[in-house]
Amino acid sequence: MHKDLATKVVAEMLDIGARLNETLRSIKEACPDEEFRKYRFGFANAMAAVFLEVLEPIFKEHPSLEPPGLNRETWSGAPNDWSQRASDDEP
């Protein structure tokens, strides 16, 4: 992927991630814990797919686009592994 397009895709995907987190916080405030956990698991799967299928390949091709402080090794597991870890954490 050309770097200009990759830059745009990374920005859009990071924005999507931020919006998903914001939405999940709203769900947490409005829903019982058990219901929230179900949504959180779904959101974790969506965010893992965005990272593993879209962002990670871009970062491998264009390492300079990887945000400072992002540790890809903590994201390198299978989506189910990531989702399980996310289900144990707060959004």
N, C-alpha and C positions, 0 to 999 in steps of 0.2 A: 504494500500500500504506500502511495506517495506520502511523504511526511506532512505536507499541508493538510491532506485529508485525515491522516492519522491524528493530527493535533486536534482537529475539529471533533472527530469521533470520541477521543479521550475526554475532551471537555464535556461533550453531551452525555457520555456514560457516567462521568463523575457527578454531573448535575442530576441525572436520573437517580443515582444512588442516594444523593442528599435528599431528594424529594421522597423517595421510598422511606428513608429514615424518619423524615418529618411526619409522613402519613402514619407510620407505625407508632410513633409517639402519641398521635391523636387517638389511635385505636386503643393504646394502653390506658389512656386517661378515661375512655368511655366504656370499656368492656371488662367483664370479669376476667380474672387471671387465666382460667382454663381456655376461654375463647381467645384471649390475646395470644396465648402460646401457640395455638393453631395458626393464627395469622402470621405470627413471627416466624414459624417454620416455613411457611410459604414464601414470605418475603426473603428469608435467608436463601432459599433455593433460587429465587429470581436473581438476587444479588450475586450469588456464587456463579450462576450461569453467565451473567454479564461479565464478571471478572475472568472466569476461566475460558470462555468462548470468544470474547471480544477483546478485552483489555490485555490479558496476558500475552496473546500473540503479537499485539501491537508493541508492547513493552519489550518483547524479545527482539523485534525487528528494529525498533527505535528506542533504545534504552534511555535516551535523554528525555523522553516524554513521561517517564515514570515519575510520579510525584515524590518529592523528598520525604523520607520517613516511611514510605510504603515498603514493607518487608514481604516480598513475594513468597518467601519460604513459608510464612504463616498462612498463605492462601493456596498452597500448592497441592493440598489434599483433594480427594474427590468431592464433588458437591455435597454428597450425603454426609461426609466427615465434617465439612465446613458447616453445614446446616445444623448438625448436632452440637458443634461448639457454639454456634450462634444461639441455639435454643437455650443454652445455659447462661447466656449473658444478657445484660440489659441492652436495649437498642441505643 
